[in-house]
Amino acid sequence: MQHRIIVLGAGYTGAIAAGRLARRLHRDDVAITLVNAEPDFVERVRMHQLAVGQDLTPRPFDEMFRDTGVALKLARVTAVDVDRRTVTVTAAHLSGTPGQGEPGDADASREELEYDTLVYALGSSWDARGVPGVAEHAHEIAGRPGALRLRERLARLDAGQPVVVVGGGLTGLEAVTEIAEARPDLDVALVAGGGLGDWLSPRGRRHLRKVTDRLGITVHEHTEVTSVAADHVTTAAGGSVPAAVTVWTTGFAVHPIARATALEVTDTGRIVVDRTMRSVSHPDVYAIGDAALATGPGGKPLRMSCASGVPMAWQAADAIAARLTGGKLPDVSIRYFNQCVSLGRGDGLIQYVTADDRAVDAALTGRLAARYKELVCKGAAWGVAHPILGPARRRRVVPATAPANPSVEAAA
C-alpha cells in the first residue's frame, strides 16, 4: 500500500513541502495530497501591493504541480484527529472571479481523509488582540480576501481622507508606505506601539524616517490603540486619530484547529516541534511555518515569517523522506541573514542581522534595496514551483518493520 501523506495548507511552506516530498519519494510508494481552500498560490508577501490596486501574477496550482504526483484537494480543513489519524474537510465550488474568490457554501460536502503522515501548514491570520472595534471596523492584509476588501475601500476614498495603519512591524511598514506612495492624495498615518523601526540599526532607522517624511506619513510613536471606530482610533492616552480606513497589522494568530487536537501546543496554539519539524507529542505529524514553534540559534523561537517558514518546509520534507527511505536525517540549523522591507515600489530597506535575528550595523537602502527585495519575492514564488534544484532524486520507501520510537529517535 502507498504511504499516505497529507499536507494541510498551500502557502509558501505547505506548497514547498509537498513539491519537495514529490521529488524526494517514488510516486509508486507514496500518495501526496495537498489540501487548500484556493486553487492558486497566494504571494502573501505582496498583499500590500494587491491592496493598493496592483495586479499580481496568477499562479494556478494545477499548473505548478502538473506531472509531479501531488494531488490538489480544494477544501477547507475543519478538524484534525491525531489519534485516529484523520482530517475532516469541507469541499466547495469557488464563487466570484477565478483566482480571487472565496469558497462559497454551494455544493459543500464534508469528507474525512486518512493519513499516515501529516504535514500541518495552515499558517496564520490577523490578530485582533481583543481590541474593541477591530473586527467590525478594521481591515487586514494577512490574506487575499482581506487585501481585496481593502483595495475596494481605498478605491472609494476621496482625496484628503485619513487612512491609519496600526502596527509598526514589517507588515505595517510595508502597508503604510505602499498606500502613501500609491495614494499621495490621502492623509496617511502610522500608529506604532514602540519607536519607529526601533529594532533596526541606526542606519536603518534613519532611512525609514527619511522615507516616511518624504511620503508625508504622520507617525505616532509609542502609542497604543485601545479601540477602533468607523471614523477614528482611540489611543491609551485618551486621544484619537481620524481614520476613514483603519488597517490592522499588529501581529498574527495561528489557525485554531491545532489547539483543538491532542497535539502539544503552546499557549498561543502553535505546535511544538523538534529540530526536524516533527511534533514532540505525535511522531506522524509535522508542523511548519507560522503554525509551528521551532527554535533557532540560541534556542530562540523562530519568528512568524517567510524567512522562517521556507527552511522549515525543507527540513520537514527531507526528514520525512529520510525516515521513510532509511536515509540520513537532516541536521541543518535554521538561521537568519537579513530582514527585507519594501518601502513602496522604488525604495526599500535590507537590514542585515545575526543568526538569531538581531540587527547589525550594515543595511542596504534605497532603490537597490527595493530591487533586492523584489528578487527575494520572485525567488520565494519560484521556490514554490521548484522545491529543489536539479533533477528529481526519488528514493523508494522502506517498509516499516517496527513501530516508531520517537523518544529514542529524538535523543539520537
PyMOL commands that set and color helices and strands:
alter all, ss='L'
color gray80, all
select helices_A, chain A and resi 12-24+44-51+61-64+134-137+144-155+170-182+202-214+258-260+289-291+297-299+306-325+367-385+406-411
alter helices_A, ss='H'
color red, helices_A
select strands_A, chain A and resi 3-8+30-36+70-74+76-81+86-91+109-114+117-120+124-126+138-139+162-166+187-191+218-220+225-228+232-235+240-242+245-248+252-254+271-272+285-287+292-293+338-342+348-353+359-365
alter strands_A, ss='S'
color yellow, strands_A
deselect
rebuild
show_as cartoon
